[in-house]
Amino acid sequence: MTDRKSTTPTEGWRVMTSDRGRLWATRERAFPSAAEDAGAARTVDGDDLAELCRVIAEQESLAALASAS
C-alpha cells in the first residue's frame, strides 16, 4: 500500500490506496478502550471514497456512543 497524497476524508485518519486501487484508512490515534470493546475498528476499507467516508463515519459514531455510555 502507498500513502495517498490527497486530503483525508475525515480529520485524524490516514488514507492509503492498495496496489489494486482499494482504499484503506487508519485512525491516527487509537480509540478509547470502551470504543474498541464496543467494536470500533481503527483500520477500515472501501471500494471508493464515498464508501470509505461512510465506514469512517460509522466507526466514529460507534466510538462516540461507546464513550457516552
N, CA, C, O and CB atoms as a CASP TS submission, in Angstrom:
PFRMAT TS
TARGET T0000
AUTHOR 0000-0000-0000
METHOD Language model
MODEL 1
PARENT N/A
ATOM      1  N   MET     1       0.841  -1.179   0.000  1.00  0.00           N
ATOM      2  CA  MET     1       0.000   0.000   0.000  1.00  0.00           C
ATOM      3  C   MET     1       0.883   1.238   0.000  1.00  0.00           C
ATOM      4  O   MET     1       1.972   1.255   0.573  1.00  0.00           O
ATOM      5  CB  MET     1      -0.955   0.000   1.213  1.00  0.00           C
ATOM      6  N   THR     2       0.385   2.255  -0.650  1.00  0.00           N
ATOM      7  CA  THR     2       1.120   3.519  -0.677  1.00  0.00           C
ATOM      8  C   THR     2       0.262   4.604  -0.058  1.00  0.00           C
ATOM      9  O   THR     2      -0.966   4.546  -0.128  1.00  0.00           O
ATOM     10  CB  THR     2       1.529   3.903  -2.123  1.00  0.00           C
ATOM     11  N   ASP     3       0.898   5.584   0.541  1.00  0.00           N
ATOM     12  CA  ASP     3       0.149   6.693   1.129  1.00  0.00           C
ATOM     13  C   ASP     3      -0.508   7.493   0.021  1.00  0.00           C
ATOM     14  O   ASP     3       0.092   7.736  -1.026  1.00  0.00           O
ATOM     15  CB  ASP     3       1.068   7.599   1.987  1.00  0.00           C
ATOM     16  N   ARG     4      -1.728   7.892   0.257  1.00  0.00           N
ATOM     17  CA  ARG     4      -2.445   8.727  -0.704  1.00  0.00           C
ATOM     18  C   ARG     4      -2.161  10.181  -0.340  1.00  0.00           C
ATOM     19  O   ARG     4      -2.229  10.551   0.832  1.00  0.00           O
ATOM     20  CB  ARG     4      -3.996   8.422  -0.701  1.00  0.00           C
ATOM     21  N   LYS     5      -1.848  10.997  -1.324  1.00  0.00           N
ATOM     22  CA  LYS     5      -1.447  12.372  -1.047  1.00  0.00           C
ATOM     23  C   LYS     5      -2.598  13.363  -1.045  1.00  0.00           C
ATOM     24  O   LYS     5      -2.392  14.539  -0.743  1.00  0.00           O
ATOM     25  CB  LYS     5      -0.439  12.803  -2.044  1.00  0.00           C
ATOM     26  N   SER     6      -3.797  12.922  -1.372  1.00  0.00           N
ATOM     27  CA  SER     6      -4.931  13.851  -1.359  1.00  0.00           C
ATOM     28  C   SER     6      -5.427  14.052   0.067  1.00  0.00           C
ATOM     29  O   SER     6      -4.920  13.437   1.006  1.00  0.00           O
ATOM     30  CB  SER     6      -6.077  13.332  -2.258  1.00  0.00           C
ATOM     31  N   THR     7      -6.402  14.901   0.213  1.00  0.00           N
ATOM     32  CA  THR     7      -6.945  15.220   1.523  1.00  0.00           C
ATOM     33  C   THR     7      -7.643  14.008   2.118  1.00  0.00           C
ATOM     34  O   THR     7      -8.335  13.276   1.409  1.00  0.00           O
ATOM     35  CB  THR     7      -7.912  16.401   1.433  1.00  0.00           C
ATOM     36  N   THR     8      -7.467  13.797   3.403  1.00  0.00           N
ATOM     37  CA  THR     8      -8.156  12.691   4.051  1.00  0.00           C
ATOM     38  C   THR     8      -9.642  13.013   4.163  1.00  0.00           C
ATOM     39  O   THR     8     -10.006  14.179   4.316  1.00  0.00           O
ATOM     40  CB  THR     8      -7.550  12.404   5.444  1.00  0.00           C
ATOM     41  N   PRO     9     -10.510  11.997   4.091  1.00  0.00           N
ATOM     42  CA  PRO     9     -11.942  12.246   4.137  1.00  0.00           C
ATOM     43  C   PRO     9     -12.416  12.700   5.517  1.00  0.00           C
ATOM     44  O   PRO     9     -13.454  13.351   5.633  1.00  0.00           O
ATOM     45  CB  PRO     9     -12.687  11.005   3.727  1.00  0.00           C
ATOM     46  N   THR    10     -11.679  12.366   6.537  1.00  0.00           N
ATOM     47  CA  THR    10     -12.047  12.746   7.893  1.00  0.00           C
ATOM     48  C   THR    10     -10.779  13.090   8.647  1.00  0.00           C
ATOM     49  O   THR    10      -9.782  12.371   8.575  1.00  0.00           O
ATOM     50  CB  THR    10     -12.838  11.612   8.610  1.00  0.00           C
ATOM     51  N   GLU    11     -10.827  14.178   9.359  1.00  0.00           N
ATOM     52  CA  GLU    11      -9.691  14.603  10.170  1.00  0.00           C
ATOM     53  C   GLU    11      -9.258  13.471  11.098  1.00  0.00           C
ATOM     54  O   GLU    11     -10.097  12.836  11.736  1.00  0.00           O
ATOM     55  CB  GLU    11     -10.045  15.864  10.984  1.00  0.00           C
ATOM     56  N   GLY    12      -7.962  13.219  11.176  1.00  0.00           N
ATOM     57  CA  GLY    12      -7.451  12.214  12.096  1.00  0.00           C
ATOM     58  C   GLY    12      -7.314  10.823  11.517  1.00  0.00           C
ATOM     59  O   GLY    12      -6.947   9.893  12.235  1.00  0.00           O
ATOM     60  N   TRP    13      -7.599  10.657  10.240  1.00  0.00           N
ATOM     61  CA  TRP    13      -7.474   9.359   9.572  1.00  0.00           C
ATOM     62  C   TRP    13      -6.460   9.476   8.445  1.00  0.00           C
ATOM     63  O   TRP    13      -6.448  10.481   7.734  1.00  0.00           O
ATOM     64  CB  TRP    13      -8.850   8.872   9.026  1.00  0.00           C
ATOM     65  N   ARG    14      -5.621   8.485   8.267  1.00  0.00           N
ATOM     66  CA  ARG    14      -4.665   8.437   7.159  1.00  0.00           C
ATOM     67  C   ARG    14      -5.222   7.505   6.089  1.00  0.00           C
ATOM     68  O   ARG    14      -5.542   6.350   6.369  1.00  0.00           O
ATOM     69  CB  ARG    14      -3.250   7.958   7.642  1.00  0.00           C
ATOM     70  N   VAL    15      -5.336   8.008   4.867  1.00  0.00           N
ATOM     71  CA  VAL    15      -5.891   7.232   3.758  1.00  0.00           C
ATOM     72  C   VAL    15      -4.761   6.685   2.897  1.00  0.00           C
ATOM     73  O   VAL    15      -3.808   7.389   2.566  1.00  0.00           O
ATOM     74  CB  VAL    15      -6.851   8.096   2.906  1.00  0.00           C
ATOM     75  N   MET    16      -4.894   5.407   2.543  1.00  0.00           N
ATOM     76  CA  MET    16      -3.919   4.739   1.683  1.00  0.00           C
ATOM     77  C   MET    16      -4.648   4.033   0.548  1.00  0.00           C
ATOM     78  O   MET    16      -5.827   3.699   0.664  1.00  0.00           O
ATOM     79  CB  MET    16      -3.058   3.731   2.493  1.00  0.00           C
ATOM     80  N   THR    17      -3.944   3.815  -0.531  1.00  0.00           N
ATOM     81  CA  THR    17      -4.503   3.085  -1.663  1.00  0.00           C
ATOM     82  C   THR    17      -3.669   1.828  -1.875  1.00  0.00           C
ATOM     83  O   THR    17      -2.442   1.896  -1.947  1.00  0.00           O
ATOM     84  CB  THR    17      -4.532   3.970  -2.957  1.00  0.00           C
ATOM     85  N   SER    18      -4.330   0.689  -1.972  1.00  0.00           N
ATOM     86  CA  SER    18      -3.615  -0.560  -2.204  1.00  0.00           C
ATOM     87  C   SER    18      -3.137  -0.613  -3.650  1.00  0.00           C
ATOM     88  O   SER    18      -3.527   0.211  -4.477  1.00  0.00           O
ATOM     89  CB  SER    18      -4.512  -1.780  -1.879  1.00  0.00           C
ATOM     90  N   ASP    19      -2.302  -1.579  -3.936  1.00  0.00           N
ATOM     91  CA  ASP    19      -1.803  -1.769  -5.303  1.00  0.00           C
ATOM     92  C   ASP    19      -2.938  -2.063  -6.279  1.00  0.00           C
ATOM     93  O   ASP    19      -2.798  -1.843  -7.482  1.00  0.00           O
ATOM     94  CB  ASP    19      -0.779  -2.906  -5.341  1.00  0.00           C
ATOM     95  N   ARG    20      -4.043  -2.553  -5.770  1.00  0.00           N
ATOM     96  CA  ARG    20      -5.201  -2.867  -6.618  1.00  0.00           C
ATOM     97  C   ARG    20      -6.247  -1.759  -6.626  1.00  0.00           C
ATOM     98  O   ARG    20      -7.321  -1.919  -7.206  1.00  0.00           O
ATOM     99  CB  ARG    20      -5.842  -4.155  -6.157  1.00  0.00           C
ATOM    100  N   GLY    21      -5.931  -0.628  -5.979  1.00  0.00           N
ATOM    101  CA  GLY    21      -6.821   0.525  -6.018  1.00  0.00           C
ATOM    102  C   GLY    21      -7.861   0.591  -4.913  1.00  0.00           C
ATOM    103  O   GLY    21      -8.680   1.510  -4.896  1.00  0.00           O
ATOM    104  N   ARG    22      -7.847  -0.357  -3.998  1.00  0.00           N
ATOM    105  CA  ARG    22      -8.795  -0.313  -2.875  1.00  0.00           C
ATOM    106  C   ARG    22      -8.307   0.715  -1.864  1.00  0.00           C
ATOM    107  O   ARG    22      -7.109   0.830  -1.609  1.00  0.00           O
ATOM    108  CB  ARG    22      -8.951  -1.721  -2.203  1.00  0.00           C
ATOM    109  N   LEU    23      -9.243   1.455  -1.294  1.00  0.00           N
ATOM    110  CA  LEU    23      -8.892   2.485  -0.315  1.00  0.00           C
ATOM    111  C   LEU    23      -8.950   1.920   1.098  1.00  0.00           C
ATOM    112  O   LEU    23      -9.857   1.163   1.445  1.00  0.00           O
ATOM    113  CB  LEU    23      -9.831   3.699  -0.442  1.00  0.00           C
ATOM    114  N   TRP    24      -7.976   2.298   1.897  1.00  0.00           N
ATOM    115  CA  TRP    24      -7.897   1.920   3.301  1.00  0.00           C
ATOM    116  C   TRP    24      -7.688   3.183   4.110  1.00  0.00           C
ATOM    117  O   TRP    24      -7.091   4.143   3.623  1.00  0.00           O
ATOM    118  CB  TRP    24      -6.753   0.888   3.557  1.00  0.00           C
ATOM    119  N   ALA    25      -8.171   3.192   5.334  1.00  0.00           N
ATOM    120  CA  ALA    25      -7.929   4.317   6.228  1.00  0.00           C
ATOM    121  C   ALA    25      -7.603   3.773   7.609  1.00  0.00           C
ATOM    122  O   ALA    25      -8.214   2.814   8.079  1.00  0.00           O
ATOM    123  CB  ALA    25      -9.158   5.275   6.279  1.00  0.00           C
ATOM    124  N   THR    26      -6.632   4.404   8.243  1.00  0.00           N
ATOM    125  CA  THR    26      -6.245   4.047   9.603  1.00  0.00           C
ATOM    126  C   THR    26      -6.345   5.289  10.469  1.00  0.00           C
ATOM    127  O   THR    26      -5.841   6.352  10.109  1.00  0.00           O
ATOM    128  CB  THR    26      -4.808   3.448   9.647  1.00  0.00           C
ATOM    129  N   ARG    27      -6.987   5.148  11.594  1.00  0.00           N
ATOM    130  CA  ARG    27      -7.114   6.266  12.534  1.00  0.00           C
ATOM    131  C   ARG    27      -5.753   6.550  13.139  1.00  0.00           C
ATOM    132  O   ARG    27      -5.062   5.638  13.592  1.00  0.00           O
ATOM    133  CB  ARG    27      -8.159   5.956  13.648  1.00  0.00           C
ATOM    134  N   GLU    28      -5.369   7.817  13.145  1.00  0.00           N
ATOM    135  CA  GLU    28      -4.046   8.191  13.618  1.00  0.00           C
ATOM    136  C   GLU    28      -3.880   7.979  15.116  1.00  0.00           C
ATOM    137  O   GLU    28      -2.768   7.728  15.580  1.00  0.00           O
ATOM    138  CB  GLU    28      -3.769   9.626  13.275  1.00  0.00           C
ATOM    139  N   ARG    29      -4.949   8.075  15.870  1.00  0.00           N
ATOM    140  CA  ARG    29      -4.919   7.810  17.313  1.00  0.00           C
ATOM    141  C   ARG    29      -5.862   6.662  17.621  1.00  0.00           C
ATOM    142  O   ARG    29      -6.913   6.515  16.997  1.00  0.00           O
ATOM    143  CB  ARG    29      -5.309   9.078  18.132  1.00  0.00           C
ATOM    144  N   ALA    30      -5.475   5.866  18.578  1.00  0.00           N
ATOM    145  CA  ALA    30      -6.334   4.748  18.965  1.00  0.00           C
ATOM    146  C   ALA    30      -7.644   5.264  19.547  1.00  0.00           C
ATOM    147  O   ALA    30      -7.696   6.345  20.134  1.00  0.00           O
ATOM    148  CB  ALA    30      -5.617   3.838  19.983  1.00  0.00           C
ATOM    149  N   PHE    31      -8.686   4.484  19.378  1.00  0.00           N
ATOM    150  CA  PHE    31      -9.947   4.788  20.042  1.00  0.00           C
ATOM    151  C   PHE    31      -9.778   4.504  21.530  1.00  0.00           C
ATOM    152  O   PHE    31      -8.915   3.711  21.907  1.00  0.00           O
ATOM    153  CB  PHE    31     -11.129   3.956  19.436  1.00  0.00           C
ATOM    154  N   PRO    32     -10.581   5.134  22.379  1.00  0.00           N
ATOM    155  CA  PRO    32     -10.585   4.760  23.795  1.00  0.00           C
ATOM    156  C   PRO    32     -10.948   3.275  23.929  1.00  0.00           C
ATOM    157  O   PRO    32     -11.617   2.720  23.057  1.00  0.00           O
ATOM    158  CB  PRO    32     -11.586   5.650  24.603  1.00  0.00           C
ATOM    159  N   SER    33     -10.518   2.649  24.995  1.00  0.00           N
ATOM    160  CA  SER    33     -10.749   1.209  25.157  1.00  0.00           C
ATOM    161  C   SER    33     -12.241   0.856  25.131  1.00  0.00           C
ATOM    162  O   SER    33     -12.610  -0.201  24.620  1.00  0.00           O
ATOM    163  CB  SER    33     -10.129   0.727  26.467  1.00  0.00           C
ATOM    164  N   ALA    34     -13.093   1.715  25.668  1.00  0.00           N
ATOM    165  CA  ALA    34     -14.545   1.440  25.637  1.00  0.00           C
ATOM    166  C   ALA    34     -15.050   1.356  24.199  1.00  0.00           C
ATOM    167  O   ALA    34     -15.899   0.520  23.888  1.00  0.00           O
ATOM    168  CB  ALA    34     -15.327   2.536  26.406  1.00  0.00           C
ATOM    169  N   ALA    35     -14.536   2.212  23.326  1.00  0.00           N
ATOM    170  CA  ALA    35     -14.952   2.192  21.920  1.00  0.00           C
ATOM    171  C   ALA    35     -14.450   0.926  21.231  1.00  0.00           C
ATOM    172  O   ALA    35     -15.179   0.307  20.456  1.00  0.00           O
ATOM    173  CB  ALA    35     -14.431   3.443  21.181  1.00  0.00           C
ATOM    174  N   GLU    36     -13.207   0.544  21.512  1.00  0.00           N
ATOM    175  CA  GLU    36     -12.672  -0.689  20.920  1.00  0.00           C
ATOM    176  C   GLU    36     -13.437  -1.904  21.428  1.00  0.00           C
ATOM    177  O   GLU    36     -13.709  -2.830  20.664  1.00  0.00           O
ATOM    178  CB  GLU    36     -11.170  -0.838  21.237  1.00  0.00           C
ATOM    179  N   ASP    37     -13.787  -1.905  22.718  1.00  0.00           N
ATOM    180  CA  ASP    37     -14.579  -3.009  23.274  1.00  0.00           C
ATOM    181  C   ASP    37     -15.948  -3.092  22.613  1.00  0.00           C
ATOM    182  O   ASP    37     -16.513  -4.178  22.485  1.00  0.00           O
ATOM    183  CB  ASP    37     -14.740  -2.843  24.789  1.00  0.00           C
ATOM    184  N   ALA    38     -16.484  -1.944  22.191  1.00  0.00           N
ATOM    185  CA  ALA    38     -17.785  -1.901  21.517  1.00  0.00           C
ATOM    186  C   ALA    38     -17.687  -2.274  20.040  1.00  0.00           C
ATOM    187  O   ALA    38     -18.706  -2.409  19.362  1.00  0.00           O
ATOM    188  CB  ALA    38     -18.394  -0.516  21.654  1.00  0.00           C
ATOM    189  N   GLY    39     -16.459  -2.439  19.540  1.00  0.00           N
ATOM    190  CA  GLY    39     -16.281  -2.885  18.164  1.00  0.00           C
ATOM    191  C   GLY    39     -15.783  -1.847  17.181  1.00  0.00           C
ATOM    192  O   GLY    39     -15.719  -2.127  15.984  1.00  0.00           O
ATOM    193  N   ALA    40     -15.427  -0.655  17.643  1.00  0.00           N
ATOM    194  CA  ALA    40     -14.898   0.370  16.729  1.00  0.00           C
ATOM    195  C   ALA    40     -13.571  -0.105  16.157  1.00  0.00           C
ATOM    196  O   ALA    40     -12.677  -0.515  16.897  1.00  0.00           O
ATOM    197  CB  ALA    40     -14.721   1.739  17.458  1.00  0.00           C
ATOM    198  N   ALA    41     -13.451  -0.048  14.855  1.00  0.00           N
ATOM    199  CA  ALA    41     -12.248  -0.514  14.163  1.00  0.00           C
ATOM    200  C   ALA    41     -11.366   0.670  13.791  1.00  0.00           C
ATOM    201  O   ALA    41     -11.847   1.672  13.262  1.00  0.00           O
ATOM    202  CB  ALA    41     -12.620  -1.323  12.902  1.00  0.00           C
ATOM    203  N   ARG    42     -10.089   0.548  14.069  1.00  0.00           N
ATOM    204  CA  ARG    42      -9.144   1.619  13.777  1.00  0.00           C
ATOM    205  C   ARG    42      -8.702   1.614  12.309  1.00  0.00           C
ATOM    206  O   ARG    42      -8.260   2.644  11.799  1.00  0.00           O
ATOM    207  CB  ARG    42      -7.928   1.498  14.684  1.00  0.00           C
ATOM    208  N   THR    43      -8.812   0.496  11.639  1.00  0.00           N
ATOM    209  CA  THR    43      -8.462   0.405  10.221  1.00  0.00           C
ATOM    210  C   THR    43      -9.665  -0.131   9.460  1.00  0.00           C
ATOM    211  O   THR    43     -10.232  -1.162   9.821  1.00  0.00           O
ATOM    212  CB  THR    43      -7.210  -0.505  10.000  1.00  0.00           C
ATOM    213  N   VAL    44     -10.052   0.585   8.393  1.00  0.00           N
ATOM    214  CA  VAL    44     -11.221   0.225   7.594  1.00  0.00           C
ATOM    215  C   VAL    44     -10.875   0.337   6.113  1.00  0.00           C
ATOM    216  O   VAL    44      -9.842   0.894   5.743  1.00  0.00           O
ATOM    217  CB  VAL    44     -12.435   1.130   7.946  1.00  0.00           C
ATOM    218  N   ASP    45     -11.759  -0.202   5.273  1.00  0.00           N
ATOM    219  CA  ASP    45     -11.519  -0.135   3.832  1.00  0.00           C
ATOM    220  C   ASP    45     -12.812   0.126   3.094  1.00  0.00           C
ATOM    221  O   ASP    45     -13.903   0.002   3.651  1.00  0.00           O
ATOM    222  CB  ASP    45     -10.874  -1.429   3.326  1.00  0.00           C
ATOM    223  N   GLY    46     -12.671   0.494   1.817  1.00  0.00           N
ATOM    224  CA  GLY    46     -13.824   0.753   0.971  1.00  0.00           C
ATOM    225  C   GLY    46     -13.455   0.707  -0.494  1.00  0.00           C
ATOM    226  O   GLY    46     -12.292   0.872  -0.860  1.00  0.00           O
ATOM    227  N   ASP    47     -14.457   0.480  -1.332  1.00  0.00           N
ATOM    228  CA  ASP    47     -14.225   0.406  -2.775  1.00  0.00           C
ATOM    229  C   ASP    47     -13.970   1.776  -3.392  1.00  0.00           C
ATOM    230  O   ASP    47     -13.262   1.889  -4.393  1.00  0.00           O
ATOM    231  CB  ASP    47     -15.409  -0.246  -3.457  1.00  0.00           C
ATOM    232  N   ASP    48     -14.549   2.820  -2.793  1.00  0.00           N
ATOM    233  CA  ASP    48     -14.355   4.175  -3.307  1.00  0.00           C
ATOM    234  C   ASP    48     -14.379   5.149  -2.132  1.00  0.00           C
ATOM    235  O   ASP    48     -14.633   4.751  -0.995  1.00  0.00           O
ATOM    236  CB  ASP    48     -15.451   4.544  -4.364  1.00  0.00           C
ATOM    237  N   LEU    49     -14.118   6.406  -2.404  1.00  0.00           N
ATOM    238  CA  LEU    49     -14.011   7.401  -1.345  1.00  0.00           C
ATOM    239  C   LEU    49     -15.322   7.586  -0.598  1.00  0.00           C
ATOM    240  O   LEU    49     -15.314   7.779   0.618  1.00  0.00           O
ATOM    241  CB  LEU    49     -13.561   8.721  -1.920  1.00  0.00           C
ATOM    242  N   ALA    50     -16.445   7.532  -1.299  1.00  0.00           N
ATOM    243  CA  ALA    50     -17.741   7.685  -0.636  1.00  0.00           C
ATOM    244  C   ALA    50     -17.976   6.561   0.370  1.00  0.00           C
ATOM    245  O   ALA    50     -18.415   6.809   1.493  1.00  0.00           O
ATOM    246  CB  ALA    50     -18.875   7.710  -1.672  1.00  0.00           C
ATOM    247  N   GLU    51     -17.684   5.335  -0.032  1.00  0.00           N
ATOM    248  CA  GLU    51     -17.857   4.204   0.882  1.00  0.00           C
ATOM    249  C   GLU    51     -16.892   4.305   2.057  1.00  0.00           C
ATOM    250  O   GLU    51     -17.271   4.040   3.198  1.00  0.00           O
ATOM    251  CB  GLU    51     -17.649   2.874   0.141  1.00  0.00           C
ATOM    252  N   LEU    52     -15.658   4.684   1.785  1.00  0.00           N
ATOM    253  CA  LEU    52     -14.666   4.825   2.850  1.00  0.00           C
ATOM    254  C   LEU    52     -15.116   5.876   3.863  1.00  0.00           C
ATOM    255  O   LEU    52     -15.007   5.657   5.069  1.00  0.00           O
ATOM    256  CB  LEU    52     -13.290   5.203   2.262  1.00  0.00           C
ATOM    257  N   CYS    53     -15.613   7.001   3.390  1.00  0.00           N
ATOM    258  CA  CYS    53     -16.108   8.050   4.287  1.00  0.00           C
ATOM    259  C   CYS    53     -17.274   7.546   5.129  1.00  0.00           C
ATOM    260  O   CYS    53     -17.365   7.865   6.315  1.00  0.00           O
ATOM    261  CB  CYS    53     -16.538   9.285   3.481  1.00  0.00           C
ATOM    262  N   ARG    54     -18.160   6.766   4.531  1.00  0.00           N
ATOM    263  CA  ARG    54     -19.301   6.208   5.259  1.00  0.00           C
ATOM    264  C   ARG    54     -18.822   5.274   6.366  1.00  0.00           C
ATOM    265  O   ARG    54     -19.325   5.332   7.488  1.00  0.00           O
ATOM    266  CB  ARG    54     -20.243   5.457   4.297  1.00  0.00           C
ATOM    267  N   VAL    55     -17.861   4.421   6.059  1.00  0.00           N
ATOM    268  CA  VAL    55     -17.348   3.470   7.046  1.00  0.00           C
ATOM    269  C   VAL    55     -16.622   4.204   8.174  1.00  0.00           C
ATOM    270  O   VAL    55     -16.762   3.842   9.342  1.00  0.00           O
ATOM    271  CB  VAL    55     -16.402   2.452   6.375  1.00  0.00           C
ATOM    272  N   ILE    56     -15.854   5.227   7.828  1.00  0.00           N
ATOM    273  CA  ILE    56     -15.175   6.031   8.857  1.00  0.00           C
ATOM    274  C   ILE    56     -16.209   6.679   9.778  1.00  0.00           C
ATOM    275  O   ILE    56     -16.057   6.658  10.999  1.00  0.00           O
ATOM    276  CB  ILE    56     -14.273   7.122   8.202  1.00  0.00           C
ATOM    277  N   ALA    57     -17.255   7.250   9.194  1.00  0.00           N
ATOM    278  CA  ALA    57     -18.302   7.890   9.989  1.00  0.00           C
ATOM    279  C   ALA    57     -18.977   6.883  10.919  1.00  0.00           C
ATOM    280  O   ALA    57     -19.294   7.213  12.062  1.00  0.00           O
ATOM    281  CB  ALA    57     -19.345   8.543   9.071  1.00  0.00           C
ATOM    282  N   GLU    58     -19.199   5.663  10.440  1.00  0.00           N
ATOM    283  CA  GLU    58     -19.797   4.620  11.277  1.00  0.00           C
ATOM    284  C   GLU    58     -18.894   4.309  12.476  1.00  0.00           C
ATOM    285  O   GLU    58     -19.380   4.157  13.597  1.00  0.00           O
ATOM    286  CB  GLU    58     -20.047   3.338  10.446  1.00  0.00           C
ATOM    287  N   GLN    59     -17.588   4.215  12.241  1.00  0.00           N
ATOM    288  CA  GLN    59     -16.657   3.903  13.334  1.00  0.00           C
ATOM    289  C   GLN    59     -16.609   5.035  14.362  1.00  0.00           C
ATOM    290  O   GLN    59     -16.584   4.794  15.569  1.00  0.00           O
ATOM    291  CB  GLN    59     -15.245   3.641  12.775  1.00  0.00           C
ATOM    292  N   GLU    60     -16.596   6.259  13.869  1.00  0.00           N
ATOM    293  CA  GLU    60     -16.577   7.417  14.785  1.00  0.00           C
ATOM    294  C   GLU    60     -17.871   7.484  15.586  1.00  0.00           C
ATOM    295  O   GLU    60     -17.846   7.810  16.773  1.00  0.00           O
ATOM    296  CB  GLU    60     -16.373   8.738  13.997  1.00  0.00           C
ATOM    297  N   SER    61     -19.001   7.179  14.950  1.00  0.00           N
ATOM    298  CA  SER    61     -20.287   7.189  15.637  1.00  0.00           C
ATOM    299  C   SER    61     -20.332   6.102  16.711  1.00  0.00           C
ATOM    300  O   SER    61     -20.776   6.348  17.832  1.00  0.00           O
ATOM    301  CB  SER    61     -21.433   6.995  14.631  1.00  0.00           C
ATOM    302  N   LEU    62     -19.874   4.911  16.365  1.00  0.00           N
ATOM    303  CA  LEU    62     -19.804   3.809  17.321  1.00  0.00           C
ATOM    304  C   LEU    62     -18.943   4.188  18.519  1.00  0.00           C
ATOM    305  O   LEU    62     -19.306   3.920  19.665  1.00  0.00           O
ATOM    306  CB  LEU    62     -19.249   2.548  16.648  1.00  0.00           C
ATOM    307  N   ALA    63     -17.810   4.808  18.248  1.00  0.00           N
ATOM    308  CA  ALA    63     -16.903   5.231  19.333  1.00  0.00           C
ATOM    309  C   ALA    63     -17.562   6.288  20.211  1.00  0.00           C
ATOM    310  O   ALA    63     -17.434   6.249  21.434  1.00  0.00           O
ATOM    311  CB  ALA    63     -15.579   5.781  18.753  1.00  0.00           C
ATOM    312  N   ALA    64     -18.264   7.228  19.592  1.00  0.00           N
ATOM    313  CA  ALA    64     -18.930   8.286  20.363  1.00  0.00           C
ATOM    314  C   ALA    64     -20.025   7.699  21.256  1.00  0.00           C
ATOM    315  O   ALA    64     -20.167   8.100  22.411  1.00  0.00           O
ATOM    316  CB  ALA    64     -19.529   9.350  19.416  1.00  0.00           C
ATOM    317  N   LEU    65     -20.793   6.755  20.724  1.00  0.00           N
ATOM    318  CA  LEU    65     -21.837   6.110  21.525  1.00  0.00           C
ATOM    319  C   LEU    65     -21.234   5.338  22.693  1.00  0.00           C
ATOM    320  O   LEU    65     -21.752   5.391  23.809  1.00  0.00           O
ATOM    321  CB  LEU    65     -22.678   5.169  20.653  1.00  0.00           C
ATOM    322  N   ALA    66     -20.151   4.628  22.442  1.00  0.00           N
ATOM    323  CA  ALA    66     -19.495   3.852  23.488  1.00  0.00           C
ATOM    324  C   ALA    66     -18.916   4.758  24.571  1.00  0.00           C
ATOM    325  O   ALA    66     -18.957   4.424  25.755  1.00  0.00           O
ATOM    326  CB  ALA    66     -18.393   2.981  22.888  1.00  0.00           C
ATOM    327  N   SER    67     -18.385   5.887  24.167  1.00  0.00           N
ATOM    328  CA  SER    67     -17.791   6.823  25.131  1.00  0.00           C
ATOM    329  C   SER    67     -18.849   7.519  25.960  1.00  0.00           C
ATOM    330  O   SER    67     -18.589   7.909  27.099  1.00  0.00           O
ATOM    331  CB  SER    67     -16.944   7.860  24.412  1.00  0.00           C
ATOM    332  N   ALA    68     -20.057   7.682  25.398  1.00  0.00           N
ATOM    333  CA  ALA    68     -21.138   8.358  26.111  1.00  0.00           C
ATOM    334  C   ALA    68     -21.784   7.443  27.151  1.00  0.00           C
ATOM    335  O   ALA    68     -22.448   7.915  28.074  1.00  0.00           O
ATOM    336  CB  ALA    68     -22.194   8.850  25.123  1.00  0.00           C
ATOM    337  N   SER    69     -21.588   6.154  27.001  1.00  0.00           N
ATOM    338  CA  SER    69     -22.218   5.196  27.922  1.00  0.00           C
ATOM    339  C   SER    69     -21.525   5.135  29.248  1.00  0.00           C
ATOM    340  O   SER    69     -21.937   4.377  30.126  1.00  0.00           O
ATOM    341  CB  SER    69     -22.242   3.825  27.318  1.00  0.00           C
TER
END
